[in-house]
Amino acid sequence: MATHVDVLVGVARKGVDLVAARRFTPESMPELTYPLERAEAFARRAEARDGGPPASLAAFRELIARYRELVDRIDRVRRDTSGGDARSALAEPLARVEAAGDAVRAALRAEGRI
């Protein structure tokens, strides 16, 4: 789970940087959506585990939701905005992804998993 958190947060930051630099194209979307698909698959497997899902899974699900919101916002913003305006438009959703990632890491620490 910690690896998925690192990937999602890192790719989220990269996506924002690419939009701000006007280097994000429609062909770049799979770079954002593939980690989301893998994280969702991981969450489904964790929910089905014997003994039930770990408590950290709720925080992980929140991260997935925040990341999905950011991907949707990036797709909209990239069409009309770049530079500082794009970075400003994406700052809040990126901050929510980062905060959700921190919450997952805290939950994993509390469980003794990292």
VOBA-1610 file (N, C-alpha, C; in pm, whole numbers, padded with zeros to 5 digits, always signed):
BEGIN
Met+00083-00119+00000Met+00000+00000+00000Met+00087+00125+00000Ala+00195+00121+00077Ala+00284+00238+00084Ala+00342+00270-00054Thr+00373+00168-00131Thr+00426+00192-00266Thr+00321+00259-00353His+00197+00214-00345His+00090+00279-00422His+00076+00426-00381Val+00087+00454-00252Val+00077+00593-00204Val+00188+00677-00268Asp+00310+00626-00263Asp+00422+00701-00320Asp+00402+00726-00469Val+00355+00625-00541Val+00334+00640-00685Val+00223+00741-00713Leu+00110+00727-00645Leu-00002+00820-00670Leu+00037+00964-00641Val+00100+00988-00529Val+00139+01126-00494Val+00243+01178-00592Gly+00341+01096-00627Gly+00444+01139-00721Gly+00388+01169-00860Val+00302+01082-00909Val+00243+01103-01042Val+00150+01223-01040Ala+00080+01245-00930Ala-00007+01363-00919Ala+00076+01491-00932Arg+00187+01496-00862Arg+00275+01614-00871Arg+00328+01632-01013Lys+00370+01522-01074Lys+00422+01528-01210Lys+00314+01577-01307Gly+00192+01529-01292Gly+00083+01573-01379Gly+00060+01722-01370Val+00060+01775-01249Val+00043+01919-01230Val+00158+01994-01295Asp+00280+01946-01276Asp+00396+02012-01337Asp+00387+02013-01490Leu+00344+01900-01548Leu+00333+01893-01694Leu+00226+01987-01748Val+00115+01997-01679Val+00009+02090-01723Val+00061+02233-01715Ala+00125+02267-01605Ala+00177+02403-01588Ala+00278+02438-01697Ala+00355+02337-01740Ala+00458+02360-01842Ala+00403+02344-01985Arg+00272+02320-01997Arg+00208+02296-02127Arg+00268+02177-02199Arg+00304+02075-02124Arg+00362+01955-02182Arg+00270+01835-02162Phe+00150+01859-02113Phe+00054+01750-02091Phe-00042+01745-02209Thr-00052+01629-02271Thr-00139+01610-02387Thr-00242+01502-02356Pro-00342+01487-02440Pro-00438+01378-02418Pro-00368+01241-02412Glu-00261+01226-02485Glu-00186+01100-02484Glu-00118+01075-02350Ser-00108+01178-02268Ser-00047+01165-02135Ser-00143+01107-02031Met-00270+01103-02062Met-00369+01058-01963Met-00342+00917-01909Pro-00301+00821-01990Pro-00275+00688-01933Pro-00167+00689-01825Glu-00075+00783-01834Glu+00028+00793-01730Glu-00036+00826-01594Leu-00148+00896-01597Leu-00220+00927-01473Leu-00320+00818-01436Thr-00385+00760-01534Thr-00493+00666-01504Thr-00442+00526-01469Tyr-00329+00484-01525Tyr-00280+00349-01494Tyr-00250+00331-01345Pro-00180+00424-01280Pro-00158+00406-01136Pro-00290+00402-01057Leu-00389+00476-01102Leu-00520+00474-01038Leu-00583+00335-01051Glu-00578+00278-01170Glu-00633+00144-01192Glu-00563+00040-01105Arg-00432+00049-01095Arg-00356-00046-01013Arg-00390-00030-00865Ala-00403+00094-00819Ala-00438+00118-00679Ala-00577+00064-00648Glu-00670+00084-00740Glu-00806+00032-00719Glu-00806-00120-00714Ala-00728-00184-00800Ala-00719-00330-00799Ala-00659-00379-00667Phe-00557-00310-00619Phe-00497-00345-00491Phe-00600-00333-00379Ala-00676-00225-00379Ala-00777-00205-00274Ala-00882-00316-00277Arg-00923-00358-00395Arg-01021-00468-00406Arg-00964-00597-00347Arg-00837-00626-00377Arg-00775-00746-00321Arg-00763-00736-00170Ala-00728-00619-00119Ala-00715-00601+00026Ala-00849-00619+00096Glu-00956-00576+00033Glu-01089-00593+00092Glu-01129-00740+00101Ala-01079-00821+00010Ala-01118-00962+00004Ala-01028-01052+00088Arg-00928-00996+00155Arg-00833-01077+00231Arg-00900-01148+00347Asp-00849-01266+00375Asp-00894-01337+00496Asp-00859-01252+00617Gly-00946-01248+00712Gly-00923-01166+00830Gly-00970-01023+00812Gly-01021-00992+00695Gly-01074-00859+00669Gly-00967-00760+00628Pro-01011-00648+00577Pro-00916-00547+00529Pro-00850-00475+00646Pro-00730-00425+00626Pro-00665-00347+00731Pro-00738-00213+00749Ala-00725-00157+00866Ala-00789-00028+00895Ala-00738+00082+00802Ser-00614+00070+00759Ser-00556+00171+00670Ser-00626+00176+00534Leu-00704+00075+00502Leu-00769+00072+00372Leu-00869+00187+00355Ala-00935+00228+00461Ala-01028+00341+00451Ala-00953+00468+00408Ala-00837+00491+00466Ala-00756+00607+00428Ala-00706+00592+00284Phe-00673+00471+00245Phe-00628+00445+00108Phe-00740+00472+00009Arg-00860+00430+00042Arg-00976+00457-00045Arg-00997+00608-00061Glu-00976+00683+00046Glu-00989+00829+00039Glu-00883+00886-00055Leu-00761+00836-00047Leu-00656+00880-00138Leu-00696+00851-00282Ile-00749+00734-00308Ile-00792+00700-00444Ile-00898+00799-00493Ala-00992+00832-00408Ala-01097+00928-00446Ala-01038+01066-00475Arg-00948+01113-00391Arg-00886+01245-00412Arg-00802+01244-00540Tyr-00731+01136-00565Tyr-00649+01125-00686Tyr-00739+01128-00809Arg-00849+01056-00806Arg-00942+01055-00920Arg-00994+01196-00947Glu-01027+01271-00843Glu-01072+01410-00859Glu-00964+01494-00927Leu-00838+01475-00884Leu-00729+01551-00944Leu-00712+01516-01092Val-00719+01389-01125Val-00707+01348-01266Val-00817+01414-01350Asp-00938+01414-01299Asp-01048+01480-01371Asp-01021+01629-01388Arg-00972+01693-01283Arg-00943+01836-01289Arg-00830+01863-01387Ile-00725+01781-01385Ile-00614+01798-01478Ile-00665+01791-01621Asp-00752+01697-01648Asp-00803+01681-01784Asp-00879+01805-01829Arg-00950+01869-01737Arg-01023+01992-01773Arg-00929+02112-01785Val-00840+02128-01688Val-00753+02245-01683Val-00654+02247-01799Arg-00603+02132-01837Arg-00500+02127-01941Arg-00547+02185-02074Arg-00677+02186-02096Arg-00732+02236-02223Arg-00726+02388-02235Asp-00736+02456-02121Asp-00755+02601-02123Asp-00646+02681-02053Thr-00564+02616-01973Thr-00479+02691-01881Thr-00338+02634-01880Ser-00241+02720-01852Ser-00104+02674-01835Ser-00034+02767-01738Gly+00090+02735-01711Gly+00172+02818-01624Gly+00117+02833-01484Gly+00133+02951-01430Gly+00088+02978-01294Gly-00061+02963-01275Asp-00138+02996-01379Asp-00283+02980-01368Asp-00321+02833-01352Ala-00255+02746-01427Ala-00283+02602-01416Ala-00240+02551-01279Arg-00123+02593-01237Arg-00073+02549-01105Arg-00169+02595-00996Ser-00221+02716-01006Ser-00318+02767-00907Ser-00447+02687-00911Ala-00494+02657-01031Ala-00619+02582-01045Ala-00606+02440-00990Leu-00486+02387-00990Leu-00464+02249-00947Leu-00407+02238-00806Ala-00376+02351-00744Ala-00311+02349-00613Ala-00396+02283-00506Glu-00522+02318-00498Glu-00607+02261-00393Glu-00629+02111-00411Pro-00666+02063-00532Pro-00682+01919-00546Pro-00552+01842-00524Leu-00438+01900-00563Leu-00310+01835-00537Leu-00284+01830-00387Ala-00314+01937-00316Ala-00295+01938-00171Ala-00381+01831-00104Arg-00502+01809-00156Arg-00589+01703-00100Arg-00529+01565-00124Val-00469+01543-00241Val-00402+01416-00269Val-00285+01397-00172Glu-00204+01501-00155Glu-00089+01492-00066Glu-00132+01466+00079Ala-00237+01535+00123Ala-00286+01515+00260Ala-00342+01374+00277Ala-00412+01324+00177Ala-00465+01188+00184Ala-00351+01087+00186Gly-00247+01112+00111Gly-00129+01025+00114Gly-00065+01023+00252Asp-00055+01140+00314Asp-00001+01148+00451Asp-00088+01071+00549Ala-00219+01076+00530Ala-00311+01004+00619Ala-00293+00853+00604Val-00272+00805+00483Val-00248+00661+00463Val-00118+00621+00532Arg-00014+00699+00512Arg+00114+00667+00576Arg+00101+00665+00728Ala+00026+00759+00783Ala+00005+00762+00929Ala-00071+00637+00973Ala-00171+00597+00897Ala-00248+00476+00931Ala-00158+00353+00923Leu-00074+00346+00823Leu+00018+00232+00810Leu+00118+00229+00925Arg+00167+00345+00966Arg+00258+00352+01083Arg+00187+00304+01208Ala+00061+00348+01227Ala-00015+00307+01345Ala-00038+00156+01347Glu-00046+00095+01232Glu-00064-00050+01222Glu+00071-00126+01229Gly+00180-00050+01232Gly+00311-00111+01234Gly+00354-00169+01101Arg+00296-00119+00993Arg+00326-00172+00860Arg+00442-00098+00792Ile+00471+00024+00837Ile+00588+00096+00785Ile+00659+00162+00902
//
